[in-house]
Amino acid sequence: MAEFFSSGHSIDLVLFLIGLEAIGLMVLWRMGRCPVPPLATLLILAPGSCLLVAARAALTGAAWGWVSFFLLVALAIHLVDLRQRWQHWNRLGSAEGLRGK
């Protein structure tokens, strides 16, 4: 079991499950049963996936440059996601403000 975790295979399993989750949510969205569109789904799942890839790189002895690269990618995608969410909430807030007048 120690080999399973130290080799990074445990992270591979989690990344596989995240991929299945993304596919499942996109299928549900196409069926009209999930309110989150595919791009938003990817923006939600991508930062955590990048953090997992960075952890896998560190576990398997990759160069520090790769670990920091994946951490920076996670941060960049997270900031894009936050921006999208704030714009969405600002639009909702503006629409509610207009309705109240």
N, C-alpha and C positions, 0 to 999 in steps of 0.2 A: 504494500500500500504506500509506503514511503516513496518508492520509485515512481509510482503513479503521480504523486504530487510534485516531486522534485523534477521530474522530466517535463512538466508542463502539460501532460496529457489531461489532467483535470481541467485545466483552463481551456484546452481544445474542446472538451465535452461541453463546458458552459457556453463557449462561443457557438457551438453547433446548436445548442438549445435556444440561444438568442436568435440565431438565424431562422430556426423553426417558428419562433414567436413572431418574428417580423413577417414571415410568409403568411402565417395564420391571421395576423391582424390585417394584412393587405387583402387577403381573401374575404375576411369579414367585412372590410370596407366596401369591396366590390358588391357584396351581397346587401349592403345598406345596414349592416348590423354593428358597425364600428364607426364612431364619429370622427376618428382621427385619420386624415388622409395619409397616403403612403409616404410622401416627403416628410411630413411631421413625424411619422413613425420612425423613419430612419434617423431624423435629427434627435429623437428621444433616445434611441438605442445606440447610436454610434459613439458618443463619448465614453460610455461604460465599456463598450467593446474595445475601444482604443486603450483604455486603462488596463483591461485584461491582457491585451497584446503586449503592452509595456511590462506588465508583471511576468508574462510568459518569457519575454526576452530577458528580463533580469534573472529569472529562475534558471534559464538554460545557458547563462553565461555570455549573452550577446554583449557587444560593445556598448559602452554607456551612451554613445551617440544615438543608437537605435532606441534605447529606452527613453531618452529625453525627446527624441523625435515623436514617438507615439504619445508621450505626455503632452507635448505641444499641440499635436493634432487633436487630441481629446479636448484641450482647452479651447482651441479655435472653433471646433464644432459646437461645443457647449455655449460659447458666446453667440454664435449664429442662432442657435435654438432659443436662447434667452431673448435676443432681439426680435425674433419672429413672435414669440409669445407676448412680449410687451406691446408690439404693434397690434396684435390681435386684441389684447385687453384694452388698449387705448381706443381702438375702433369701437369695441363694445361699450366702453364708458362714454364715448362721444355720442353714440346712438341713444343710450339711455338718457343722457343729458338733453338731447334734442326732443325726446319723447316727453320729458317732464315739463317742457315749456309750452 
